[in-house]
């Protein structure tokens, strides 16, 4: 039986495209569905082009965020997803949703967490003057980018610190690190230490 992944997006969907190109339909992994918080998200077209089911869950279509989150969670459960991936989902998910998918919900973030959580992480890093930045894939908990780290990759920041240049470098890493994390989780190679749940072990393939 395939390992089924649900992906949540809000915009362009470039990380979704990386998953479709490198993970979907390979090694028993299937991108089963894609949900967006915005009806006009380019990522919905990417999913449709790949034959993946899509839906829109805008807050405006529900009485409040909790109602939206519940409807989204029901939709994901109905599609029997094993893992939920936040790939540029730009809205806050409430505690009930996060607890519902605890241990099955991951996010990709454009910094070396715990440095520079939240929005504008790249701009925060540049403003701070750091020499090294990177990308983190982590489990999602009820804090802001505070969940246990699955994978990280660092890179040296160039002296020419144009935001667009750093964004391009960051996206290049995201597009390989997120699929790598999904493959590892699907293969059962990601384990949390029972004595310290913040410690995540990832067994690399031989």
BANUTI-951867 format. One record per residue: residue number from 1; residue in one letter; x, y negated, z of N, C-alpha, C in turn. Coordinates in steps of 0.1 Angstrom, whole numbers. Last residue first. Layout:
# residues N
NUM:A:X:Y:Z:X:Y:Z:X:Y:Z .
...
END
This chain:
# residues 206
206:X:216:-27:31:230:-22:29:235:-25:14 .
205:X:199:-57:40:200:-44:33:214:-40:31 .
204:X:201:-71:74:203:-72:59:204:-58:53 .
203:X:179:-76:98:188:-66:93:189:-68:78 .
202:X:176:-101:120:173:-98:106:183:-89:101 .
201:X:162:-110:151:172:-102:144:167:-99:130 .
200:X:156:-137:170:151:-129:159:163:-123:152 .
199:X:148:-150:201:159:-144:193:153:-135:183 .
198:X:126:-156:216:131:-167:207:142:-161:198 .
197:X:120:-135:232:113:-136:220:117:-148:211 .
196:X:140:-116:249:140:-130:246:133:-132:232 .
195:X:133:-89:250:138:-96:263:139:-111:261 .
194:X:126:-82:225:116:-82:235:120:-89:248 .
193:X:135:-100:197:141:-94:209:130:-94:220 .
192:X:119:-93:166:121:-102:177:126:-95:190 .
191:X:130:-85:134:126:-80:147:129:-91:157 .
190:X:129:-76:101:129:-88:110:123:-83:123 .
189:X:125:-56:83:139:-58:87:140:-71:97 .
188:X:102:-48:70:104:-44:84:117:-47:89 .
187:X:98:-58:45:106:-45:46:107:-40:60 .
186:X:86:-82:50:78:-71:43:85:-58:45 .
185:X:108:-96:60:97:-93:69:88:-82:63 .
184:X:124:-97:37:129:-91:49:118:-87:58 .
183:X:108:-111:19:112:-98:16:117:-90:28 .
182:X:107:-136:33:95:-128:30:98:-114:27 .
181:X:134:-144:32:127:-142:45:115:-133:43 .
180:X:138:-147:4:146:-138:12:139:-134:25 .
179:X:119:-168:-2:117:-154:-7:125:-144:1 .
178:X:133:-188:14:120:-184:17:117:-170:11 .
177:X:158:-191:1:158:-187:15:144:-182:18 .
176:X:154:-200:-25:160:-187:-23:159:-182:-9 .
175:X:142:-224:-22:137:-215:-32:143:-202:-32 .
174:X:157:-238:-4:144:-234:0:139:-223:-9 .
173:X:179:-245:-20:181:-236:-9:167:-230:-5 .
172:X:167:-264:-37:174:-252:-43:176:-241:-32 .
171:X:158:-283:-19:148:-274:-26:155:-262:-32 .
170:X:182:-295:-12:174:-288:-2:164:-278:-8 .
169:X:190:-307:-35:199:-296:-29:191:-288:-19 .
168:X:169:-325:-38:172:-315:-49:180:-303:-43 .
167:X:173:-341:-16:160:-333:-17:162:-322:-27 .
166:X:197:-353:-22:196:-344:-10:184:-335:-11 .
165:X:189:-369:-43:199:-359:-45:199:-348:-34 .
164:X:170:-385:-32:166:-376:-43:176:-365:-45 .
163:X:184:-401:-13:175:-391:-9:171:-381:-19 .
162:X:219:-404:-17:206:-407:-23:196:-396:-18 .
161:X:245:-406:-7:234:-401:1:221:-406:-4 .
160:X:275:-396:-15:264:-404:-22:251:-399:-16 .
159:X:287:-376:0:289:-390:4:279:-399:-2 .
158:X:265:-348:7:274:-356:-2:276:-370:4 .
157:X:265:-325:33:258:-336:27:268:-344:19 .
156:X:268:-290:31:275:-303:34:267:-314:27 .
155:X:243:-268:43:251:-273:32:257:-287:37 .
154:X:230:-237:57:235:-251:58:242:-255:45 .
153:X:201:-218:64:213:-220:55:217:-234:55 .
152:X:184:-194:84:189:-207:81:200:-207:71 .
151:X:156:-174:94:168:-176:86:172:-191:85 .
150:X:140:-175:118:142:-163:110:155:-164:103 .
149:X:136:-190:150:142:-191:137:144:-177:130 .
148:X:105:-195:167:118:-188:165:123:-188:151 .
147:X:91:-229:165:90:-215:166:104:-208:163 .
146:X:89:-256:163:96:-251:175:96:-236:175 .
145:X:74:-275:147:87:-268:142:95:-263:153 .
144:X:58:-284:173:61:-290:160:75:-285:156 .
143:X:40:-256:189:48:-268:189:51:-273:174 .
142:X:29:-232:185:20:-243:187:27:-257:189 .
141:X:48:-216:159:41:-216:172:33:-229:174 .
140:X:59:-197:132:52:-209:136:46:-206:150 .
139:X:92:-187:124:79:-184:128:72:-196:134 .
138:X:111:-203:98:109:-200:112:94:-195:114 .
137:X:138:-212:79:125:-205:79:123:-200:93 .
136:X:155:-242:72:152:-232:82:139:-225:78 .
135:X:183:-258:56:169:-253:56:167:-242:66 .
134:X:204:-287:61:201:-273:57:186:-270:57 .
133:X:235:-306:66:220:-304:68:217:-290:63 .
132:X:262:-324:79:257:-311:74:242:-311:76 .
131:X:267:-349:89:276:-344:78:270:-331:72 .
130:X:243:-375:97:249:-361:99:257:-358:87 .
129:X:231:-400:100:244:-399:95:251:-385:97 .
128:X:205:-406:105:213:-403:117:228:-402:113 .
127:X:194:-409:80:195:-421:89:204:-418:100 .
126:X:196:-383:71:204:-393:65:205:-405:73 .
125:X:177:-371:88:191:-366:88:200:-377:82 .
124:X:153:-385:81:159:-385:95:173:-381:95 .
123:X:151:-377:54:153:-391:58:159:-392:72 .
122:X:145:-350:59:157:-354:52:161:-368:54 .
121:X:121:-351:74:133:-345:80:146:-349:73 .
120:X:95:-362:73:106:-370:68:119:-364:74 .
119:X:79:-346:102:79:-352:88:92:-360:86 .
118:X:94:-321:123:84:-329:119:86:-335:105 .
117:X:129:-321:135:116:-315:133:106:-325:127 .
116:X:158:-325:137:149:-332:128:137:-324:125 .
115:X:172:-295:150:174:-309:145:163:-313:135 .
114:X:169:-268:157:159:-278:162:162:-292:158 .
113:X:168:-267:121:161:-268:134:170:-262:145 .
112:X:181:-281:97:186:-271:105:180:-272:119 .
111:X:154:-288:73:165:-292:82:170:-280:90 .
110:X:128:-284:59:141:-289:53:151:-296:63 .
109:X:113:-253:65:115:-267:69:128:-272:64 .
108:X:87:-230:61:100:-234:56:101:-249:59 .
107:X:70:-207:83:71:-220:77:85:-222:72 .
106:X:48:-180:90:61:-186:89:60:-199:81 .
105:X:30:-156:108:29:-170:102:43:-176:102 .
104:X:28:-135:124:25:-133:110:24:-146:102 .
103:X:30:-142:150:39:-132:145:38:-129:131 .
102:X:-4:-151:151:9:-150:158:17:-139:153 .
101:X:-28:-157:140:-18:-151:131:-5:-151:138 .
100:X:-42:-168:162:-48:-157:154:-38:-150:145 .
99:X:-26:-189:170:-27:-177:178:-33:-165:170 .
98:X:-32:-206:149:-18:-202:151:-18:-189:159 .
97:X:-59:-211:152:-54:-205:140:-40:-199:142 .
96:X:-59:-223:178:-66:-210:176:-62:-203:163 .
95:X:-43:-247:174:-38:-235:182:-46:-223:180 .
94:X:-45:-259:140:-47:-259:154:-43:-246:161 .
93:X:-22:-273:117:-31:-262:120:-32:-261:135 .
92:X:-17:-303:99:-16:-295:112:-26:-284:113 .
91:X:-7:-302:65:-16:-306:75:-14:-297:88 .
90:X:8:-295:42:11:-308:49:1:-312:59 .
89:X:25:-269:32:12:-272:37:14:-284:46 .
88:X:49:-259:21:45:-273:18:31:-276:21 .
87:X:40:-231:27:50:-235:17:46:-249:12 .
86:X:35:-209:51:33:-223:49:44:-228:39 .
85:X:23:-177:48:34:-185:45:30:-199:43 .
84:X:13:-149:65:8:-162:60:21:-171:59 .
83:X:9:-114:60:18:-125:64:12:-138:57 .
82:X:-10:-97:53:-1:-92:63:8:-104:68 .
81:X:-44:-101:45:-30:-106:44:-23:-100:56 .
80:X:-71:-95:36:-62:-85:43:-47:-89:42 .
79:X:-90:-111:29:-81:-107:18:-70:-98:24 .
78:X:-102:-118:52:-110:-110:42:-101:-105:31 .
77:X:-82:-133:64:-85:-120:69:-93:-111:59 .
76:X:-85:-156:48:-72:-149:48:-75:-134:53 .
75:X:-111:-164:56:-108:-161:41:-95:-153:40 .
74:X:-107:-169:83:-116:-158:78:-113:-154:64 .
73:X:-89:-191:82:-85:-178:88:-94:-166:84 .
72:X:-106:-210:70:-94:-205:63:-89:-192:69 .
71:X:-126:-212:90:-130:-208:76:-117:-203:69 .
70:X:-109:-222:110:-117:-209:112:-121:-203:99 .
69:X:-100:-246:100:-91:-236:103:-98:-222:104 .
68:X:-125:-260:98:-117:-257:86:-108:-246:88 .
67:X:-131:-261:125:-140:-254:116:-133:-251:103 .
66:X:-110:-277:134:-111:-263:139:-121:-255:130 .
65:X:-114:-301:121:-103:-293:118:-104:-279:122 .
64:X:-150:-303:113:-137:-308:120:-126:-298:116 .
63:X:-168:-297:93:-172:-306:104:-160:-311:111 .
62:X:-155:-298:60:-159:-291:72:-161:-301:83 .
61:X:-144:-311:39:-154:-302:36:-160:-294:48 .
60:X:-122:-325:48:-134:-332:45:-146:-323:42 .
59:X:-101:-307:48:-108:-310:61:-121:-317:59 .
58:X:-102:-282:23:-100:-296:27:-108:-299:40 .
57:X:-94:-256:10:-99:-258:23:-95:-272:28 .
56:X:-97:-238:-20:-94:-251:-14:-101:-252:0 .
55:X:-82:-209:-34:-93:-216:-28:-88:-229:-22 .
54:X:-73:-182:-57:-71:-194:-50:-84:-200:-43 .
53:X:-56:-152:-67:-68:-159:-63:-65:-171:-55 .
52:X:-34:-151:-95:-36:-150:-80:-48:-158:-76 .
51:X:-24:-153:-120:-35:-144:-118:-38:-142:-103 .
50:X:-5:-172:-125:0:-159:-122:-11:-149:-119 .
49:X:-21:-194:-129:-14:-189:-141:-8:-175:-138 .
48:X:-30:-198:-103:-40:-193:-113:-32:-187:-125 .
47:X:-6:-208:-92:-12:-195:-87:-21:-189:-98 .
46:X:-3:-232:-106:7:-221:-106:2:-208:-102 .
45:X:-27:-245:-98:-25:-241:-112:-14:-230:-113 .
44:X:-21:-249:-72:-32:-241:-75:-31:-236:-90 .
43:X:1:-266:-72:3:-253:-68:-9:-243:-72 .
42:X:-10:-291:-76:-4:-284:-87:-2:-270:-84 .
41:X:-40:-300:-60:-26:-296:-59:-22:-288:-71 .
40:X:-66:-311:-59:-57:-314:-70:-43:-309:-70 .
39:X:-77:-303:-34:-82:-297:-46:-73:-300:-58 .
38:X:-57:-295:-6:-61:-305:-16:-65:-298:-29 .
37:X:-49:-274:9:-56:-284:16:-61:-295:7 .
36:X:-52:-241:-6:-46:-255:-6:-55:-264:2 .
35:X:-41:-208:-8:-51:-217:-4:-44:-231:-3 .
34:X:-37:-178:-25:-31:-191:-23:-43:-201:-19 .
33:X:-31:-143:-23:-40:-154:-24:-32:-167:-20 .
32:X:-11:-123:-25:-25:-119:-26:-34:-131:-28 .
31:X:17:-114:-37:11:-127:-33:-4:-125:-35 .
30:X:30:-84:-26:21:-90:-35:17:-104:-29 .
29:X:56:-60:-26:51:-72:-20:41:-79:-31 .
28:X:69:-37:-35:57:-35:-27:52:-48:-21 .
27:X:90:-47:-51:93:-40:-38:81:-39:-29 .
26:X:70:-72:-66:83:-65:-65:84:-59:-51 .
25:X:48:-89:-68:48:-77:-76:61:-69:-76 .
24:X:66:-117:-59:53:-112:-63:54:-100:-72 .
23:X:93:-126:-58:88:-117:-48:75:-110:-53 .
22:X:101:-144:-78:111:-135:-72:106:-124:-63 .
21:X:79:-160:-87:90:-156:-96:99:-145:-91 .
20:X:64:-165:-64:58:-158:-76:69:-152:-85 .
19:X:83:-179:-49:78:-166:-44:72:-158:-56 .
18:X:86:-202:-65:98:-193:-62:93:-179:-57 .
17:X:61:-212:-64:66:-207:-77:78:-198:-74 .
16:X:60:-220:-37:51:-209:-41:56:-203:-54 .
15:X:79:-241:-39:82:-229:-31:73:-217:-34 .
14:X:63:-258:-55:76:-253:-60:81:-241:-52 .
13:X:39:-271:-51:39:-257:-50:52:-251:-56 .
12:X:28:-298:-49:34:-293:-61:35:-278:-62 .
11:X:6:-294:-23:10:-302:-34:16:-294:-46 .
10:X:-1:-277:-2:-8:-290:-3:-5:-297:-16 .
9:X:-6:-242:7:1:-253:0:-7:-266:1 .
8:X:-1:-210:19:-8:-222:20:0:-234:15 .
7:X:-4:-176:9:4:-188:9:-4:-200:10 .
6:X:-4:-143:20:-12:-155:17:-3:-167:18 .
5:X:6:-111:10:11:-124:15:1:-135:11 .
4:X:8:-77:17:0:-88:11:3:-101:18 .
3:X:24:-50:6:24:-59:17:19:-72:11 .
2:X:5:-22:-8:13:-34:-9:13:-43:4 .
1:X:8:12:0:0:0:0:9:-12:0 .
END
